[in-house]
Amino acid sequence: MSKENQVENNNITTDAAPAAPTEQPSLSLNDLANAAQIIDVAVSRGAFRAGEAAQVGAVFNKLTAFVQATQAAQAAQISEQPAEAAA
């Protein structure tokens, strides 16, 4: 066993200090769209049981609705900006 990782009373202890996060965790709209695609592929490949399908489908529907609504809002905001700049 090394000094860095020792097992004491079924608890793993580490002598090294944890690394400080350098960046705040974040999710982009693209990340959420990718998650919806992953769910879609997993369902099509039979990764979920029939009893789980409703819950998985509900999450998929929420993700896709959020992504679509946010994309529409962003597109509307972009289309309004040139009109506001001209005024």
VEXFIDO-737870 format. One line per 4 residues: number of its first residue (from 1); their letters; for each residue x, y, z of N, C-alpha, C, O, CB. Coordinates in nm, 3 decimals, padded with zeros to 5 digits, always signed. Each point is the difference from the previous one (the first is absolute). Glycine has a CB too. Layout:
N
NUM> a> X Y Z X Y Z X Y Z X Y Z X Y Z ~ ...;
This chain:
87
1> mske> +00.084 -00.120 +00.000 -00.084 +00.120 +00.000 +00.087 +00.124 +00.000 +00.105 +00.004 +00.064 -00.286 -00.127 +00.057 ~ +00.135 +00.224 -00.192 +00.076 +00.125 -00.004 -00.047 +00.091 +00.112 -00.106 -00.022 +00.058 +00.139 +00.001 -00.307 ~ +00.047 +00.122 +00.277 -00.038 +00.096 +00.102 -00.121 +00.083 -00.043 -00.081 +00.041 +00.083 +00.319 -00.032 -00.008 ~ -00.250 +00.015 -00.207 -00.108 +00.085 -00.049 -00.137 -00.064 +00.022 -00.095 +00.069 +00.037 +00.252 +00.025 -00.207;
5> nqve> -00.167 -00.224 +00.149 -00.128 -00.068 +00.014 +00.014 -00.114 +00.100 +00.066 -00.100 -00.028 -00.130 +00.161 -00.208 ~ +00.002 -00.047 +00.351 +00.002 -00.102 +00.102 -00.143 -00.033 +00.038 -00.086 +00.088 +00.006 +00.310 -00.009 +00.080 ~ -00.251 -00.207 -00.061 -00.132 -00.042 +00.042 +00.003 -00.016 +00.151 +00.078 -00.080 +00.053 -00.125 -00.037 -00.275 ~ -00.037 +00.193 +00.291 -00.009 -00.006 +00.145 -00.146 -00.020 +00.037 -00.084 +00.086 -00.029 +00.288 +00.061 +00.058;
9> nnni> -00.236 -00.257 +00.034 -00.136 -00.030 +00.045 -00.102 +00.013 -00.113 -00.105 +00.062 +00.017 +00.168 +00.018 +00.210 ~ -00.031 -00.137 -00.342 -00.086 +00.002 -00.118 -00.024 +00.140 -00.056 -00.090 +00.017 -00.082 -00.017 -00.219 +00.171 ~ +00.183 +00.300 -00.049 -00.008 +00.135 -00.054 +00.130 +00.029 -00.073 +00.108 -00.026 +00.052 -00.264 +00.103 +00.133 ~ +00.144 -00.024 -00.304 +00.120 +00.035 -00.077 +00.039 +00.141 +00.037 -00.080 +00.093 -00.008 +00.017 -00.248 -00.182;
13> ttda> +00.187 +00.171 +00.230 +00.051 +00.133 +00.032 +00.109 +00.036 -00.099 +00.073 -00.087 -00.048 -00.129 +00.058 +00.293 ~ +00.066 +00.156 -00.275 +00.100 +00.048 -00.094 +00.078 +00.111 +00.067 -00.058 +00.094 +00.055 -00.085 -00.156 -00.255 ~ +00.274 +00.050 +00.194 +00.085 +00.103 +00.058 +00.009 +00.123 -00.087 +00.023 +00.110 +00.051 +00.107 -00.289 +00.060 ~ -00.149 +00.164 -00.240 +00.011 +00.112 -00.092 -00.124 +00.088 +00.011 -00.111 -00.050 +00.020 +00.254 -00.087 -00.176;
17> apaa> -00.123 +00.268 +00.144 -00.112 +00.094 +00.004 -00.079 -00.010 -00.130 +00.059 -00.019 -00.106 +00.070 +00.175 +00.260 ~ -00.262 -00.142 -00.147 -00.079 -00.005 -00.124 +00.033 +00.119 -00.089 +00.029 +00.110 +00.048 -00.213 -00.231 +00.073 ~ +00.180 +00.097 -00.250 +00.030 +00.106 -00.095 -00.112 +00.105 +00.002 -00.118 -00.034 +00.001 +00.248 -00.129 -00.145 ~ -00.091 +00.288 +00.144 -00.098 +00.108 -00.002 -00.060 +00.011 -00.140 +00.073 -00.005 -00.100 +00.053 +00.130 +00.282;
21> pteq> -00.257 -00.112 -00.190 -00.059 +00.014 -00.134 +00.045 +00.129 -00.065 +00.000 +00.106 +00.062 -00.198 -00.239 +00.011 ~ +00.236 +00.124 -00.198 +00.048 +00.118 -00.070 -00.112 +00.067 -00.078 +00.012 +00.116 -00.040 +00.214 -00.220 +00.024 ~ -00.334 +00.032 -00.006 -00.108 +00.054 -00.081 -00.134 -00.041 +00.061 -00.016 -00.111 +00.049 +00.160 +00.102 -00.257 ~ -00.240 +00.100 +00.203 -00.133 -00.030 +00.049 -00.067 -00.100 -00.093 +00.008 +00.014 -00.122 -00.027 +00.215 +00.227;
25> psls> -00.047 -00.330 -00.050 -00.073 -00.092 -00.087 -00.113 +00.074 -00.073 -00.063 +00.089 +00.056 +00.119 -00.281 +00.098 ~ -00.079 +00.153 -00.277 -00.106 +00.066 -00.076 -00.057 -00.096 -00.102 +00.065 -00.098 -00.038 +00.044 +00.321 +00.071 ~ -00.229 -00.196 -00.076 -00.066 -00.074 -00.106 -00.043 +00.098 -00.107 -00.056 +00.105 +00.030 -00.024 -00.284 +00.130 ~ +00.108 +00.145 -00.283 -00.044 +00.085 -00.109 -00.126 -00.059 -00.061 -00.037 -00.114 +00.029 +00.274 +00.189 -00.074;
29> lndl> -00.300 +00.003 -00.038 -00.119 -00.047 -00.072 +00.038 -00.119 -00.087 -00.078 -00.094 -00.015 -00.022 +00.327 +00.016 ~ +00.218 -00.230 -00.057 +00.049 -00.111 -00.082 +00.017 -00.127 +00.084 -00.028 -00.110 -00.048 +00.144 +00.274 -00.102 ~ -00.069 -00.150 +00.275 +00.013 -00.115 +00.090 -00.136 -00.065 +00.025 -00.011 -00.123 +00.000 +00.210 +00.230 +00.108 ~ -00.301 -00.025 -00.087 -00.134 -00.053 +00.025 -00.057 -00.068 -00.125 -00.067 -00.103 +00.011 +00.031 +00.283 +00.159;
33> anaa> +00.062 -00.123 -00.286 -00.044 -00.063 -00.125 +00.071 -00.134 -00.019 -00.061 -00.097 -00.046 +00.016 +00.324 -00.056 ~ +00.173 -00.233 +00.135 +00.074 -00.125 -00.009 -00.056 -00.104 +00.097 -00.009 -00.118 -00.034 +00.213 +00.245 -00.035 ~ -00.241 -00.085 +00.190 -00.059 -00.092 +00.097 -00.131 -00.058 -00.053 -00.026 -00.119 +00.018 +00.133 +00.249 +00.170 ~ -00.187 -00.048 -00.252 -00.125 -00.049 -00.060 +00.030 -00.102 -00.109 -00.070 -00.100 -00.011 -00.043 +00.319 +00.064;
37> qiid> +00.215 -00.193 -00.134 +00.038 -00.095 -00.105 +00.050 -00.131 +00.059 -00.028 -00.108 -00.053 +00.086 +00.301 -00.096 ~ +00.015 -00.185 +00.258 +00.050 -00.120 +00.067 -00.118 -00.083 +00.052 -00.001 -00.123 -00.014 +00.213 +00.243 +00.079 ~ -00.310 -00.054 -00.006 -00.118 -00.071 +00.048 -00.072 -00.067 -00.117 -00.041 -00.115 +00.011 +00.017 +00.279 +00.179 ~ +00.010 -00.093 -00.300 -00.067 -00.055 -00.118 +00.071 -00.125 -00.051 -00.066 -00.100 -00.030 -00.013 +00.331 -00.029;
41> vavs> +00.211 -00.226 +00.049 +00.077 -00.115 -00.047 -00.012 -00.116 +00.100 -00.017 -00.115 -00.041 +00.178 +00.270 -00.078 ~ -00.152 -00.125 +00.247 -00.009 -00.105 +00.102 -00.135 -00.070 -00.004 -00.007 -00.122 +00.013 +00.167 +00.251 +00.131 ~ -00.267 -00.053 -00.162 -00.134 -00.059 -00.010 -00.010 -00.086 -00.125 -00.053 -00.111 +00.005 -00.045 +00.307 +00.119 ~ +00.148 -00.147 -00.235 -00.010 -00.076 -00.125 +00.081 -00.130 +00.005 -00.029 -00.094 -00.073 -00.005 +00.309 -00.049;
45> rgaf> +00.135 -00.219 +00.208 +00.082 -00.121 +00.013 -00.047 -00.090 +00.114 +00.063 -00.101 +00.030 +00.129 +00.229 -00.122 ~ -00.302 -00.091 +00.156 -00.057 -00.084 +00.105 +00.076 +00.005 +00.131 +00.004 -00.100 +00.072 -00.084 -00.045 -00.250 ~ +00.139 +00.258 +00.211 +00.078 +00.012 +00.123 -00.086 +00.012 +00.125 +00.051 -00.016 +00.111 +00.126 +00.122 -00.246 ~ -00.304 -00.080 +00.119 -00.089 +00.019 +00.113 -00.107 -00.107 +00.001 -00.040 -00.050 -00.106 +00.084 +00.296 +00.103;
49> rage> -00.090 -00.282 +00.122 -00.110 -00.095 +00.013 -00.131 +00.071 -00.032 -00.009 +00.122 +00.005 +00.135 -00.255 +00.170 ~ -00.228 +00.052 -00.207 -00.130 +00.056 -00.036 -00.056 +00.088 +00.112 -00.059 +00.105 -00.028 +00.016 -00.305 -00.116 ~ +00.060 +00.160 +00.268 -00.050 +00.078 +00.112 +00.070 +00.133 +00.018 -00.054 +00.090 +00.065 -00.003 -00.302 +00.042 ~ +00.174 +00.226 -00.162 +00.076 +00.125 +00.009 -00.027 +00.093 -00.116 +00.039 +00.116 +00.003 +00.136 -00.239 +00.121;
53> aaqv> -00.241 +00.073 -00.227 -00.019 +00.077 -00.123 -00.074 +00.130 +00.022 +00.034 +00.102 -00.060 -00.034 -00.315 -00.064 ~ -00.101 +00.211 +00.209 -00.078 +00.122 +00.024 +00.086 +00.109 +00.064 -00.005 +00.116 -00.041 -00.202 -00.256 +00.068 ~ +00.287 +00.102 +00.073 +00.085 +00.099 +00.066 +00.108 +00.052 -00.095 +00.027 +00.120 -00.003 -00.070 -00.234 +00.223 ~ +00.103 +00.025 -00.295 +00.104 +00.040 -00.095 -00.061 +00.090 -00.106 +00.059 +00.101 -00.038 +00.068 -00.315 +00.079;
57> gavf> -00.246 +00.178 -00.090 -00.068 +00.081 -00.099 -00.035 +00.138 +00.052 +00.009 +00.099 -00.073 -00.098 -00.306 -00.026 ~ +00.049 +00.214 +00.225 -00.035 +00.129 +00.060 +00.123 +00.091 +00.008 -00.009 +00.120 -00.029 -00.173 -00.231 +00.162 ~ +00.295 +00.055 -00.095 +00.124 +00.079 +00.006 +00.039 +00.044 -00.141 +00.040 +00.115 -00.020 +00.035 -00.240 +00.227 ~ -00.085 +00.034 -00.303 +00.031 +00.034 -00.139 -00.089 +00.114 -00.049 +00.048 +00.095 -00.061 +00.024 -00.333 +00.019;
61> nklt> -00.202 +00.228 +00.070 -00.094 +00.105 -00.042 +00.032 +00.133 +00.065 -00.008 +00.104 -00.066 -00.167 -00.278 +00.034 ~ +00.211 +00.174 +00.160 +00.036 +00.125 +00.068 +00.126 +00.061 -00.061 +00.006 +00.121 -00.025 -00.110 -00.207 +00.236 ~ +00.204 +00.002 -00.236 +00.125 +00.050 -00.059 -00.025 +00.061 -00.138 +00.045 +00.111 -00.028 +00.083 -00.284 +00.155 ~ -00.198 +00.100 -00.212 -00.022 +00.050 -00.135 -00.087 +00.125 +00.000 +00.024 +00.092 -00.079 +00.000 -00.325 -00.008;
65> afvq> -00.125 +00.239 +00.173 -00.085 +00.119 +00.008 +00.081 +00.120 +00.047 -00.016 +00.110 -00.052 -00.186 -00.255 +00.099 ~ +00.289 +00.124 +00.052 +00.082 +00.110 +00.051 +00.097 +00.049 -00.106 +00.015 +00.121 -00.020 -00.034 -00.215 +00.251 ~ +00.084 +00.000 -00.300 +00.096 +00.038 -00.105 -00.071 +00.078 -00.110 +00.049 +00.104 -00.044 +00.091 -00.307 +00.096 ~ -00.256 +00.153 -00.098 -00.073 +00.067 -00.107 -00.048 +00.138 +00.042 +00.011 +00.096 -00.077 -00.081 -00.319 -00.010;
69> atqa> +00.017 +00.235 +00.208 -00.049 +00.130 +00.048 +00.115 +00.099 +00.015 -00.014 +00.118 -00.034 -00.174 -00.235 +00.153 ~ +00.299 +00.071 -00.068 +00.115 +00.088 +00.019 +00.059 +00.043 -00.134 +00.038 +00.116 -00.016 +00.010 -00.228 +00.234 ~ -00.041 +00.019 -00.313 +00.049 +00.037 -00.133 -00.092 +00.101 -00.066 +00.047 +00.094 -00.065 +00.059 -00.321 +00.043 ~ -00.236 +00.210 +00.037 -00.096 +00.094 -00.058 +00.014 +00.138 +00.065 -00.005 +00.102 -00.068 -00.154 -00.292 +00.019;
73> aqaa> +00.177 +00.192 +00.180 +00.017 +00.127 +00.071 +00.129 +00.070 -00.042 +00.003 +00.122 -00.018 -00.133 -00.215 +00.212 ~ +00.236 +00.015 -00.210 +00.127 +00.058 -00.043 -00.011 +00.054 -00.143 +00.054 +00.106 -00.030 +00.070 -00.264 +00.182 ~ -00.193 +00.085 -00.239 -00.017 +00.046 -00.138 -00.083 +00.128 -00.004 +00.030 +00.091 -00.077 -00.015 -00.329 -00.005 ~ -00.118 +00.246 +00.164 -00.083 +00.120 +00.005 +00.081 +00.118 +00.053 -00.014 +00.112 -00.049 -00.190 -00.253 +00.084;
77> qise> +00.288 +00.115 +00.065 +00.082 +00.107 +00.056 +00.101 +00.050 -00.103 +00.025 +00.120 -00.010 -00.053 -00.218 +00.240 ~ +00.086 +00.006 -00.306 +00.097 +00.039 -00.103 -00.068 +00.082 -00.110 +00.056 +00.098 -00.049 +00.079 -00.304 +00.099 ~ -00.255 +00.164 -00.089 -00.070 +00.072 -00.107 -00.045 +00.139 +00.045 -00.017 +00.090 -00.082 -00.060 -00.311 -00.012 ~ +00.056 +00.240 +00.224 -00.042 +00.132 +00.050 +00.118 +00.095 +00.013 -00.019 +00.121 -00.011 -00.168 -00.231 +00.134;
81> qpae> +00.307 +00.059 -00.102 +00.116 +00.087 +00.022 +00.031 +00.091 -00.117 +00.022 +00.119 +00.023 +00.068 -00.294 +00.123 ~ -00.088 +00.129 -00.270 +00.027 +00.094 -00.110 -00.107 +00.108 -00.013 +00.031 +00.113 -00.036 +00.087 -00.296 -00.083 ~ -00.243 +00.149 +00.148 -00.109 +00.097 -00.008 +00.017 +00.107 +00.107 -00.026 +00.118 -00.025 -00.128 -00.296 -00.066 ~ +00.198 +00.137 +00.208 +00.022 +00.096 +00.108 +00.120 +00.089 -00.030 -00.001 +00.119 +00.034 -00.098 -00.281 +00.130;
85> aaa> +00.202 +00.107 -00.226 +00.120 +00.079 -00.033 -00.031 +00.105 -00.105 +00.059 +00.108 +00.002 +00.084 -00.305 +00.055 ~ -00.233 +00.167 -00.148 -00.035 +00.094 -00.106 -00.088 +00.113 +00.052 -00.003 +00.108 -00.059 +00.021 -00.293 -00.106 ~ -00.090 +00.162 +00.272 -00.093 +00.101 +00.053 +00.068 +00.111 +00.073 -00.067 +00.091 +00.049 -00.099 -00.265 -00.031;
